[in-house]
């Protein structure tokens, strides 16, 4: 016999996803239990539904005409639809990220082909070029996000890709330090903001629980790119001398043209939203009318605040300032600054290190592949585990627990940089770390609590990550080579700091939730109702908001 639907009121002290209305909502939700399946619908209360309908109309939300609080669907139907989203949205996002990584990561392959010697550059100047790129990248993050929110990521991202691919291909004409620095800066400016722009676009189609796994696919594409480009570099570097052009120059030219083709295709394969997939070159669109309704309503039921701004609505200076002053996001920003440093210098210097200890140019590029393969699997596994157990801080900390013994060995193992295969095995183990970036990006999105903060927090978080990258470029210095004892000792200290920061972030959010819980429980039911109806608190500053940790 089929189970009868049961209505359950969910209160904020349960710290459930359904109790979070990021901007205007009610704490009480209707949870329908039907054949063991729970489906949260905060719009089951007609008053709440009407409240949000007014908000969506005022914001001119592009999907407001398909907002339907009474729409129902079954799990199998939703599962089929998510697979369709993965095919059209997630897969294309991964392809675009592939294109970014092609032009962002091929420098390490170029330097394995004596690029530095041919341009007259030393190690410090190579580091300076990397720093110039990262600084330009991080300075462009926030402006790019603001442009994307105004124009729409479906317009801005293809423009970015087409522009940076031209610069990437133009590196075929590098002549020395000045042109090297100029290209690094232009690439950073044009690529900056691409990642948060793409995350924003993905959030239009996926719910909060689905986003971390899709972001893990997103960053797994980075590793797949590195594998593919390592094989491609193996072939392209063999063009050395063809038409009098060095192999590394062919590498920049051909890979830049690949990215340009993806950028052109993006103009046609990135709809602005689920309701805008039909166009002159795609008259039937991606979804049926019913599927459009399901895509929109399941996203809104997961997070009603996603409809309080339309996808061509810019962020005002006040909204930007309020988001930057959101101190509850600072622990996550600090994680972005520190926790990815321990593996960055060994990764940046991987090809140079392998050449230094005796491997050939072509074997060097092939020997980078095992770490990329292992890192892809560990990335997907740790992201799945985080969502499975509902834990972010402690699961993410596994990344730096993994890297700690490796950086200790880099500093104190006698065979470091002298035992060729032993060094390769050690660095490969280090670079197989379970990358927690996808977890933290989705974590920042969830703890933002509003479109205003979410749009800015994605960019600010990534800026802190880029700042960490800049710091990492100054860990290995020319006066410390070839063993980098000082640099590796610094990495050990930073690794220990990263572990402490994860624990501290966990403690902070637990404390914030308990403080709010105490205040909320001290209020009467009448005070609850008055607060929900009249508060001016927004997003994660609402008393009924609970932080994920």
Secondary structure, 3 states (H helix, E strand, C coil): CCCCCEEEECCHHHCCHHHCCCCCCCCCCEEEEECCEEEEEHHHCHHHHHHHHHHHHHHCCCCHHHCCCCCCCCHHHHHHHHHHHHHHHHHHHHHHHHHHHHHHHHHHHHHCCCHHHHHCCCHHHHHHHHHHHHHHHHHHHHHHHHHHHHHCHHHHHHHHHHHHHHHHHHHHHCCCHHHHHHHHHHHHHHHCCHHHHHHHHHHCCCCHHHHHHHHHHHHHHHHHHHHHHHHHHHHHHHHCCHHHCCHHHHHHHHHHHHHHHHHHHHHHHCCCCHHHCCECCECCCCCCHHHHHHHHHHHHHHCHHHHCCCCCCCCCHHHHHHHHCCHHHHHHHHHHHHCCCCCHHHHHCHHHHHHHCCCCHHHHHHHCHHHHHHHHHHHHHHHHHHHHHCCCHHHHHHHHHHHHHHHHHHHHCCCCCCCHHHHHHHHHHHCCCCCCHHHHHHHHHHHHCCHHHHHHHHHHHHHHHHHHHHHHCCCCCHHHCCCCHHHHHHHHHHHHHHHHHHHHHHHHHHHHHHHHHHHHHCCCHHHHHHHHHHCCCCHHHCCCCCCCC
